[in-house]
Amino acid sequence: MANMQATLSARLPLTGNLAELAGQLDAEIARSTPAGTFLTMFIGLLDQRTMTLRWLNAGHDAPYVIRAAGDLVSLTATGRPLGILPGGQFAEQVIDIHPGDSLFLYTDGLVEAFAIGGEEFGTGRLEEILQRACAKPLEQVLSEVDAAVRAHRGATEAHDDTTMVAVKMV
């Protein structure tokens, strides 16, 4: 991951096309890692001048745009995970962002958190919380998601990291 972060940091300023960048990273993983190594990745570039988000999702769990009006927009995969089958096609997307909208990103450990009986937390539960989030401060939204995941897990040990990031557009 450290190598990928460094490669991404070095190459991102040199390309205006996220699909091209993902293709380069895909080839780099295939060249420099053992067979079967792959990673999921979401890249988003927010242009505050035009209020647009250019994004690419290489097999990562779908982040959400939480519209100020309460709608949820899922930023689903636009390509497969990097390195899984080198030479994949990736697609850059653009979405308009409006004042009051929020962007919610998370790692798979959040939705894959298991209850004692083995049931995953799942995207459905996450979406229910996020749909009620439009009028709440982001700190409260993050706290509610965290509390819901912890309550779902109960005494079950977390098997993966659970990371969340939320950004509000003003």
ZATORGU-674988 format. One line per 3 residues: their letters; for each residue y negated, z negated, x of C-alpha. Coordinates in steps of 0.02 Angstrom, whole numbers, always signed. Layout:
BEGIN
A	Y Z X  ...
// end
This chain:
BEGIN
MAN	+0 +0 +0  -121 -37 +141  -94 +137 +212
MQA	-118 +215 +40  -278 +117 +10  -346 +174 +179
TLS	-296 +354 +145  -374 +349 -28  -535 +273 +40
ARL	-546 +407 +174  -508 +556 +62  -596 +511 -100
PLT	-772 +548 -36  -714 +717 +31  -651 +790 -133
GNL	-729 +813 -302  -563 +849 -385  -450 +702 -427
AEL	-300 +814 -461  -315 +890 -288  -329 +716 -213
AGQ	-173 +658 -306  -80 +810 -241  -129 +766 -63
LDA	-75 +585 -86  +89 +642 -164  +125 +751 -12
EIA	+76 +610 +107  +199 +490 +24  +338 +620 +33
RST	+302 +649 +219  +282 +471 +276  +397 +360 +172
PAG	+584 +345 +143  +660 +447 +2  +644 +361 -165
TFL	+477 +280 -123  +344 +309 -255  +191 +227 -329
TMF	+93 +236 -488  -95 +250 -480  -246 +260 -592
IGL	-405 +331 -515  -566 +322 -614  -741 +373 -563
LDQ	-881 +314 -677  -1042 +414 -676  -1175 +299 -746
RTM	-1300 +442 -751  -1196 +550 -869  -1098 +403 -944
TLR	-932 +488 -912  -771 +427 -834  -673 +554 -733
WLN	-495 +492 -719  -317 +531 -670  -163 +431 -712
AGH	-12 +461 -600  +121 +370 -701  +28 +205 -713
DAP	+29 +97 -869  -110 +167 -977  -278 +80 -959
YVI	-385 +69 -1115  -562 +110 -1161  -613 -19 -1290
RAA	-748 +63 -1394  -894 -45 -1449  -848 +4 -1628
GDL	-673 -69 -1605  -567 +86 -1572  -445 +90 -1427
VSL	-422 +245 -1319  -267 +246 -1211  -286 +336 -1044
TAT	-105 +394 -1034  -18 +475 -887  -83 +645 -834
GRP	+51 +665 -700  +206 +580 -636  +208 +439 -507
LGI	+158 +492 -332  +306 +528 -217  +440 +527 -351
LPG	+462 +717 -350  +340 +790 -224  +239 +940 -279
GQF	+202 +875 -453  +58 +936 -557  -84 +815 -589
AEQ	-227 +833 -713  -400 +757 -706  -475 +706 -873
VID	-652 +661 -927  -701 +540 -1064  -874 +495 -1127
IHP	-920 +313 -1110  -1049 +232 -1223  -1152 +74 -1201
GDS	-1049 -74 -1258  -882 +10 -1218  -763 -79 -1099
LFL	-627 -19 -982  -470 -128 -971  -346 -99 -828
YTD	-188 -197 -790  -28 -197 -690  +144 -172 -767
GLV	+188 -355 -744  +76 -394 -892  +167 -289 -1023
EAF	+338 -316 -941  +325 -507 -949  +488 -569 -1024
AIG	+514 -708 -1150  +663 -825 -1133  +767 -709 -1244
GEE	+725 -557 -1136  +596 -475 -1250  +450 -392 -1159
FGT	+270 -435 -1203  +242 -248 -1229  +92 -137 -1259
GRL	+91 -173 -1446  +44 -355 -1420  -85 -306 -1289
EEI	-163 -177 -1405  -176 -304 -1547  -278 -419 -1436
LQR	-386 -278 -1368  -426 -209 -1540  -505 -376 -1584
ACA	-599 -379 -1418  -748 -264 -1450  -871 -402 -1496
KPL	-808 -533 -1374  -864 -569 -1195  -742 -495 -1070
EQV	-704 -666 -995  -640 -719 -1166  -537 -560 -1186
LSE	-455 -587 -1016  -421 -770 -1060  -343 -722 -1227
VDA	-230 -591 -1148  -178 -714 -1012  -144 -852 -1139
AVR	-41 -734 -1248  +64 -675 -1101  +93 -855 -1043
AHR	+140 -909 -1220  +259 -761 -1234  +343 -803 -1068
GAT	+357 -987 -1107  +458 -1070 -969  +518 -902 -901
EAH	+463 -868 -723  +352 -716 -698  +454 -577 -615
DDT	+304 -471 -564  +118 -490 -535  +2 -489 -684
TMV	-168 -420 -639  -307 -372 -760  -480 -299 -732
AVK	-609 -267 -866  -778 -183 -851  -912 -175 -987
MV	-1032 -27 -994  -1212 -73 -1024
// end
